[in-house]
């Protein structure tokens, strides 16, 4: 009975460690996004997409709107 408890406890501990390691890997916890300036409008932003030329949300939305409008003409 005691060996069953030890085996189950070790398996549960191992599963917890594996889930924690996967969670850290999927969330990029070890590589935080750098703060930088937008390439177009020079607004301060957090570069979550790790782009070479970072764009803020406003510039990305404006670029998407412009391409949608110009695509219809």
Secondary structure, 3 states (H helix, E strand, C coil): CHHHHHHHHHHHHHHHHHHHHHHHHHHCCCCCCCEEECCCCCCEEECCCCCCCCCCHHHHHHHHHHHHHHHHC
